[in-house]
Amino acid sequence: MTKQKQYKETIKAAGVEVAVVSTGTDDDYISLTDIARYRNPEEPKDVVKNWMRNRSTIEFLGL
């Protein structure tokens, strides 16, 4: 099994640097924690926890 090489870059959105990881295929990953840092720089994990409890999020993940 061969391991694909990952490329990590950052983009700047609303003054916040957000990590983007790509394997060179169609799958790219954007750091949710970096996005949450825009809302709460000290504790971004709280923003993520609240988002994961949101009813709309739970319904979306259930699709």
C-alpha positions as CSV (number, residue, x, y, z in Angstrom):
1,M,0.0,0.0,0.0
2,T,1.5,3.3,-1.0
3,K,1.0,6.5,1.0
4,Q,0.1,9.6,-0.9
5,K,2.1,12.7,-0.3
6,Q,0.2,15.5,1.5
7,Y,0.6,19.1,0.7
8,K,-0.1,21.7,3.4
9,E,-0.8,25.3,2.6
10,T,-2.6,28.2,4.3
11,I,-5.1,30.6,3.0
12,K,-6.1,33.9,4.6
13,A,-9.8,34.5,5.1
14,A,-11.2,37.5,7.1
15,G,-7.7,38.1,8.5
16,V,-7.3,34.5,9.8
17,E,-4.8,32.0,8.4
18,V,-6.6,28.7,7.7
19,A,-4.6,25.4,7.0
20,V,-5.6,23.5,3.9
21,V,-4.2,19.9,3.4
22,S,-4.4,18.3,0.0
23,T,-3.3,14.9,-1.3
24,G,-3.3,16.0,-4.9
25,T,-6.6,14.2,-5.5
26,D,-10.1,15.7,-5.2
27,D,-10.0,15.4,-1.4
28,D,-8.9,18.7,0.3
29,Y,-9.3,19.3,4.0
30,I,-9.8,22.7,5.7
31,S,-9.0,23.2,9.4
32,L,-12.3,23.8,11.3
33,T,-10.3,24.8,14.4
34,D,-8.5,27.5,12.4
35,I,-11.9,28.9,11.2
36,A,-13.2,28.7,14.8
37,R,-10.3,30.8,16.0
38,Y,-11.9,33.8,14.2
39,R,-14.8,33.7,16.6
40,N,-12.9,32.8,19.8
41,P,-9.1,33.1,19.6
42,E,-8.5,31.8,23.1
43,E,-10.8,28.7,23.0
44,P,-11.7,27.6,19.5
45,K,-12.7,24.2,20.7
46,D,-15.8,25.7,22.4
47,V,-17.0,27.0,19.0
48,V,-16.5,23.6,17.5
49,K,-18.3,21.8,20.4
50,N,-21.3,24.2,20.1
51,W,-21.4,23.7,16.3
52,M,-21.4,19.9,16.7
53,R,-24.4,20.1,19.0
54,N,-26.4,22.3,16.7
55,R,-29.5,20.6,15.3
56,S,-28.8,21.6,11.7
57,T,-25.3,20.1,12.0
58,I,-26.6,16.8,13.4
59,E,-29.2,16.6,10.6
60,F,-26.5,17.4,7.9
61,L,-24.1,14.7,9.3
62,G,-27.0,12.2,9.3
63,L,-27.5,12.6,5.5
